Amino acid sequence: MTRRTAEQTRQDLITLGLQMLHERGPSAAVGHIRLSSVLRRAGLTTGAAYRIWKDQTDYHHDLALEAVRFRDRTSTATSVAAVMPIISDPSGSWQEAIRRGAQANLRSYPEDAAFLISLAIRATSYEDPELLAASQQRHDEAIAAYSQLYQVVLAWSRRRMRPGFTLHDLATALAAVSEGSGLQQATGTPEVRLSLNSAATAPGDVSWSLLGVATLALCEWMTEPDPDAPEFDPACLPPRWLDAPEHASPEADTGLS
């Protein structure tokens, strides 16, 4: 009998592992957080934890739930802070509002770890009813928050949804593009910058992110000018938006990388 080499054993185990992974699906991305390490940081004994959870798997389930439910409200606030100066500017354009809002919504690791962790868990939660429900709730909360911002930008820019599309459709599509962009950046894909004109339709001297261009394209396709729109009334702005910090990133103000 021919003796197997270590490499043959390795390849067989990897092949079987892949087969099982494809059968069962990936697990929630919290397995690297060991309960023993958490206990050491907390200064507690093992007994304190096992009076709450029966084992580490049980702890990981609760940890994944809370990671999905956690939503950093500063992401919406940052987008509002980037867009508000344009809304307040009589000469501001809706394309510039989109450019700045998209730039503010760019994601990177480790600065946006909470967003990326939640995204990873949501992508691997389809076999757990509790995680699925938490993921849907988080998605719905984010869509509602951003829909409010998009509604204001539409009213200010005197645009409306094209027939056949809803504001929810727009917010959902933009969320998908933004999340995909965040995933690319987290894996080290270089950010694409384009020098375009102010409407992002031709070469120019304004720096656009690829996320901004994709956002504008979706808005162009899913919305249209509203000839019957009334003059924009700033009184419709939520009071907290008027208090938004006026310190959007320098890139958002200058168009420079």
N, C-alpha and C positions, 0 to 999 in steps of 0.2 A: 504494500500500500504506500503510495507516494505521500510523503509528508507535506502538509500545506505550509505555505510560507505565511509570514506575518502580513504581507501585503494582500495575499489572497483572502485571508480571514478578515482583514480590515475592509476590503471591497465588498465581501459578502454581507458583513454586518451593516455597512453603509447602505447597500442596496435594499436589505430587509427593512432598515430604519426608514428609508424613503417610502417604501411600499406602505408601511404602517402609518407614516405621516400623511400620505395621500388618502389613506382609508379613513383615518380619524380626524384629520384636519389639525391645524396648528393650535397650540394652547395659548391662554392669555399670557401676555409678555410681562409677568411679574415673578417668574420662577427664580430669578437671580437674587431676589431679596430674601435672605434666609431669616427665619424667625429668631434663630439664636443670635444673629447680629443685631436685630431690632431690640431684643431683650437686653443685650449688653449695653446698647446706647441708652436705653431707658433705665438701666440700673435695677432691673427686675429679674426674678428667678424664672426658671422654666415653668414651675407650678402656676405662676400668675397667668401665664398664657394659656396653659392647658385646662384651666378652669373656664375659659371662654371658647377656645377652639379645640376640637378633638385631635387635630394634627395640622401639619404645615399646609397641606392641601386646602383645608378648611380656612385657614388664615389667608392663603393666597386668593381664595375666592372673594372674601370680604375686601381684601386690598384692591383687587381688580375692580370691584363694584364702585368703591370710593374713587378710584383713579378715573373711571369713566364719568362719574357724576360731577367731578371737579371741573369747573369751567372758569377760566381766568377772564374775568370781566374786563380786564385792561385791554384785551384785543379789540373789543368794540369801542372802548373809550379812545384808543389810539387812532382808530379809523375816523371817529368823529372829530378828534382834534386835528387830523390832517385835512379833513374836508371843510370844516367850518370857516377857515379863512377865505376859501373860494366862494362859499355861499354868501359871505359877508361882503365880497368884492363885487361892485356893480359891473366890472368888466370880466368877471370870472366866467370860464366856459365849463360846460358839463364834462367835456373831455379831460380838462385839467383836474376836475374833481375826481374823476375815475382814476387818473394817473396817480394822484397823491394817495387816494384811498387804497389802491392796490399796493403801492410801495409800502404803506404803513402795515399792510397785512402780510408782507413777506415773512416767512418763518425760517428759523435756523436753529440748529442744535449747538450748544446746550441751552441757549437763551430761552427757547420755547419748548423745554423738555416736557412740561405738563401737556401741551397740545399734542406733541408727537407720541407720548406714551398713551394718551387716550385714543389716538388714531390707531395705534398698533393693537390695542386691546379690542377696540370696536371691530377691527378687521378679523379678529379671531374668536368672536363671541357667539357665533351662530348656533352652537349646540347648547348654550346655556340660557334658559328662558329669562333668568334674572338679569344677566348681562345684556341680553338683547333688549329688554325693557329699559334698562338704564341707558343704553346706547341710543335708543330711539328718543328718550326724554331729552338727553343732552343735545341731540341733533335738532329736535323741535325747538328747544330754547335758543339755540344759536341762530336758527333760521328766523325765528320771531324777532330777535334783537337786530339782526342785519336787515330784515325786511322793513323795519321802521326807518332805518337809515336810507335804504333805497327809495322808499316812498317819498321821503323829504327831498332827495336829490331829483327825483322825477318831477315833483311839483315845482321845485325851484327852476329846473331846466325846461319847464313847459313841455314835458314829454309824457306819454302814456304807454301802457302795455299794448302791443299789437294784438288784434283779434286772434284768439286761440291760445294766448299765453296769459298766465297769471303772475302776480308778484311773487307768489310762492314758487312758481316754476323758475323765475329768474334767480331768486335767492338760493334755491337748491342747486341750480347749475353753477352759480358762482362759488358756492361752497365746495362743490366737487373739484372745480379747477384750483381753488385755493389749497385744498387738502392735498391734491396731487402735486402741486408746486412745493408744498411744505415737505412732502415725502422725498421729492427729488433732492431738495437742499439738504435734508438730513442724511442722505446717502452720499453726499459729496459732489453732486452734479453742479458744475459751475453755474452761477446765475448768468442768464443771458441779458445783455443790455443792448438796446437798439436806439440809434439816434434818428429821431423822426420829427415831423412838424407837430404843431400843437394839437392837431386832430388825429395824429398817429396814422396818417394815410399815405405819407410820402417821406422821403429823406428830409431831415431837418437838423436842428441843433438842440433838441430837447431829448434828454435821456429817459427812455421808457424801459421798464422791466417787461419781460415776456408775459408775466402775469397780468400786467396792466393792459398790454395789447389784446390778450385773450379776453379780458374782462370787457374792454371796449367793444370787441367784435360781438360778444354775446349781447351786450346792451344795444348795439346797432341793429342786430337781428330781431331781438325780442321786444324792443320798444320803438316808438315812432313819435315825431313831433305832434303836439296837440294844439291845433289852431284855436280851439275854444277854451284853452286853459286860462284861468284868471291870473292876475298878477300875484306873484308869490308874497305871502304874508308871513314875515318872520315870527309873528305871534304864534304860529303853529309849531315852532321849535320847542322841544322839551326844555324846561328851565335848566336842567342839569347840563344840557349841551352848551348853553351860553356860558357856563362856568368851566367848560373843558379847557385844560391847560393849552395855552397857545405856544407849544414848543414841539411841533412836529419836527421830524428829523431834518437836518440841513438839506439832504438830498431832495426831500419832498418840496422844499422851498426853491431850490436852485435848479433842479434837474441834473445835478452832477452826481457821478458815482462816488 
